Amino acid sequence: MADLNSTRPTHTGSTPHGFARLGNRLFFAATHPDFGTELFSTDFADGGTQLFADLNPLGDSLPAQLRVAGSRLVFAAFDGES
């Protein structure tokens, strides 16, 4: 899994958390210098870690409580609106 936040001068890492596996992908919240704290996923391959969705383009969406329900990923997040 890639370090998504290695460019900041006060490098603290991307602090991945809230992991949930769905199929062959692992979903998690992490901090990225361009997107803030958003939802990411990885398939563990080289280059396989990527932003899944920028749910709040104006700031952090803070995805939390990631759970798998059947074939769906459900979670709480802030979209900037509500």
Secondary structure, DSSP 4 states (H G I P E B T S, - for coil): ---S---STT------EEEEEETTEEEEEEEETTTEEEEEEE-SSTT--EEEE-S-TTS----EEEEEETTEEEEE---S--
